[in-house]
């Protein structure tokens, strides 16, 4: 089930990709068969794109669905998202170090 905050995340990501392609909302709307107001509402997190529109946006903006999902925040907490990003992009040696440090920190917090 999608949450209201998901609309904002989805809209923010589409806006980011649109701007990286140097497209206006009007230009993007023409390419996917919508009007500018509909693109604006999607980017503002007011509306979800339909499935077909979502697919068209991915294609026009040249977004690989896995890249779109991987870049989406996992939570509404930027600190948690940053930690999760570090973990997702770490190699095995880094993961082992992170785990050791976290275990040591957790153990020390229990002593307070």
N, C-alpha and C positions, 0 to 999 in steps of 0.2 A: 504494500500500500504506500503510495506516495504522500508525502506530507506537504503542507503549505511551504515550508522552507525549501523543499525540493524544487519548487517552481523558481525560486530566486536563484538557486545554484545553477539550474539548467539555463535560465535566462542569462545569467552572468557569463557562463561559459560560451554561449552562442555569441554574445556581444563581444567578448574578448577575441574570438576567432574572426568575427566579421571585421573588427577593427584591424586585426593583423593582416587581413586581406585588402585593407584600405577600401572597403565597400561602405556606402551609405546604407541606411535602412531601406531607402527607396530602391537602390540597386539590388540589394539582397531580395527584397520583396518581389521584384520583377522576375528574378531568376528562379524563385521557388513558387511563383504563382499566387502570391498573397498581396495584400496591400500594406503600405508602410505602417499603418496603425496596428495591424496584427503583429508585425515584427516588433514594433515598439512594446506592445503588451507582453509578448513572450520574453523579450529582453529585460523588461521591468519585473518579471516574475508574477505578473497578474494572470497570465494564461499559460496552460501547457500547450505545446504544439501537438497536433494530432500525430498519430504514428507515421502517416504518409509525409506530413510536413517535416517531422523529425528526420526521417530518412533523406528527404530532399535537402534539408539544411546540412546534414552530414556530408552529402555528396558535393553540394555547391561550395561549401567551405573547406572541402578536402580534409575532413576529420575522420580519422580511423576511430571506430566506436570504442575500441579498447583504450585509446589515448584520451578520449572524452571522459570515460569512466574513471580511469586512473588519476586524472587531474582534478576530478570533482572532490571537494572536501568531504571527509567522512563524517564529520560532526559539525555542530555549530560552535565548537570550541577550537580556536586557532592553535592553541598549544597542543591539544591532542592531535590535531591534523599534522602539525609539524613533526611531532614524535613519530606518528604513523608513516609519514613520508620518509623520515630517516631510516626507519625499519625496512620499509618496502624497497628502498634503493641501496641497502647495505649488502656487502658481500658476507660470506660466512664468517670470516675473521672478525669483521666489524660487529656482526650479530652476537658473536660469542662475547666480545668485550662489552657491548651494551647490556647483555644479560647479566654478566658478572657485576657490572656497576649497579644495575638496578636492584639486584638481589642484595648487594651490600648496603645500598641506601635504604631499602625496605627494612632490613634487619636493624639498622641504626634508628630508624623512625619508631620502631616498636619499643625501643629502649627509653624513649622520652616519656 
